[in-house]
Every structure is written in C-alpha cells, then in structure tokens.
Amino acid sequence: MPVQPQLDGTLPEPPASNYRAWADLVWPAFVDVCRTGRRWTCYEVAKDNDLPEPPNPKADWGNLVQALARHGVAEHCGFDRSSRPTGEHSAVGVWRGTRAAQTGRAA
C-alpha cells in the first residue's frame, strides 16, 4: 500500500500494528488530560494531540478508556450528543481524571 506524503513533504507516522503498541503511544496524552481535571471525550483528546487511529477504531478507543478507568486514572461522568464530528447523534462518553490522577497518585 503506497504512503501519501503530507502537505509539508514529510511522511506520516505508520499506524500501530497492534493494540498494545498503539495504547502505549497514546496513553501519556490521556494521562495528561486526566491530570487537568477537565471533562473530555476521546475524540477531543485525539484531535488536540494529533493522535493516530488505533488498529481497530470501533473497539480500541473504548478499550483504552476502560483501561484508564481500571487503572484509576479516569472515570466516566456522562454523555455528550454534540461532539461527534460525523453528524451521528449517538451518545459519546464523557470522562474526567480521578482525584488520584489529578494529584499525581495514578498514571
């Protein structure tokens, strides 16, 4: 499969070949946003940090935030129906960092 150069002539990062490699790559951006205490969606964090798509987008974003919750870094705090860029009207999970993440006790 040919690689399309970006407008500045550089080549894009190759996609992660598996979930674990991708999760290791994007995890720090999610930990950083959890430390701020603000509410966020996966889409916002990915867009703000120019994160790559996971190998299986339909499942891996959800797997990642569930892993953040299991590690005590993030907690679910609601749903948002307006943040989907695709025009779909399904609910999107809204998350925030736990108190432990905000104080640096979880990562």
C-alpha positions as CSV (number, residue, x, y, z in Angstrom):
1,M,0.0,0.0,0.0
2,P,1.6,3.3,-1.0
3,V,2.1,6.1,1.6
4,Q,0.8,9.5,0.8
5,P,3.2,12.3,1.9
6,Q,1.7,15.2,4.0
7,L,1.5,18.7,2.6
8,D,4.8,19.7,4.1
9,G,6.5,16.7,2.3
10,T,7.0,14.6,5.4
11,L,5.8,11.0,5.7
12,P,3.1,10.3,8.2
13,E,3.7,8.1,11.2
14,P,2.9,4.4,10.3
15,P,-0.1,3.1,12.1
16,A,0.5,1.0,15.1
17,S,0.3,-2.7,14.2
18,N,-1.4,-3.8,17.4
19,Y,-3.5,-2.5,20.2
20,R,-0.7,-2.7,22.8
21,A,1.7,-0.6,20.7
22,W,-1.0,1.9,19.9
23,A,-2.1,2.2,23.6
24,D,1.5,2.7,24.8
25,L,1.8,5.5,22.2
26,V,-1.4,7.4,23.2
27,W,-1.6,6.6,26.9
28,P,0.5,9.7,28.0
29,A,-1.8,12.1,26.3
30,F,-4.8,10.7,28.2
31,V,-3.0,10.7,31.5
32,D,-2.0,14.4,30.9
33,V,-5.7,15.4,30.3
34,C,-6.8,13.4,33.3
35,R,-4.4,15.4,35.5
36,T,-6.1,18.6,34.5
37,G,-9.5,17.6,35.9
38,R,-11.4,18.9,32.9
39,R,-14.0,16.8,31.2
40,W,-13.1,15.2,27.8
41,T,-14.1,12.8,25.0
42,C,-11.7,10.5,23.2
43,Y,-12.3,12.5,20.0
44,E,-11.2,15.8,21.7
45,V,-8.0,14.3,23.2
46,A,-7.1,12.6,19.9
47,K,-7.7,15.8,17.9
48,D,-5.9,18.1,20.4
49,N,-2.9,15.8,20.5
50,D,-2.9,14.7,16.8
51,L,-3.1,11.0,18.0
52,P,-3.1,8.2,15.4
53,E,-6.1,6.0,14.8
54,P,-6.0,2.6,16.6
55,P,-5.8,-0.7,14.6
56,N,-9.5,-1.3,15.4
57,P,-11.2,2.1,15.8
58,K,-14.6,0.6,16.6
59,A,-13.3,-1.2,19.7
60,D,-9.9,0.2,20.7
61,W,-11.0,3.7,21.8
62,G,-13.4,2.1,24.2
63,N,-10.9,-0.4,25.4
64,L,-8.4,2.4,26.1
65,V,-10.8,4.4,28.3
66,Q,-11.9,1.3,30.1
67,A,-8.2,0.5,30.8
68,L,-7.8,4.1,32.1
69,A,-10.7,3.5,34.4
70,R,-9.4,0.2,35.6
71,H,-6.1,1.8,36.5
72,G,-7.8,4.5,38.5
73,V,-6.8,7.3,36.1
74,A,-10.2,8.2,34.5
75,E,-13.9,8.0,35.5
76,H,-17.0,8.2,33.4
77,C,-19.0,11.3,34.1
78,G,-21.7,11.5,31.5
79,F,-22.6,11.6,27.8
80,D,-22.5,14.2,25.1
81,R,-24.5,14.1,21.9
82,S,-23.0,17.1,20.2
83,S,-19.2,16.3,20.0
84,R,-19.3,13.7,17.2
85,P,-17.7,15.2,14.0
86,T,-19.6,12.7,11.8
87,G,-23.0,14.1,12.4
88,E,-24.2,11.0,14.1
89,H,-26.4,11.6,17.1
90,S,-25.4,8.7,19.3
91,A,-24.2,9.4,22.8
92,V,-20.4,9.8,23.3
93,G,-18.9,9.0,26.7
94,V,-17.5,12.0,28.6
95,W,-14.7,11.3,31.0
96,R,-12.6,13.1,33.6
97,G,-9.5,12.4,35.6
98,T,-9.9,10.8,39.0
99,R,-8.8,12.7,42.1
100,A,-5.8,10.3,42.2
101,A,-4.8,11.3,38.7
102,Q,-5.3,14.9,39.4
103,T,-2.9,14.7,42.4
104,G,-0.4,12.5,40.6
105,R,-1.1,9.3,42.5
106,A,-2.4,7.4,39.4
107,A,-1.0,7.1,36.0
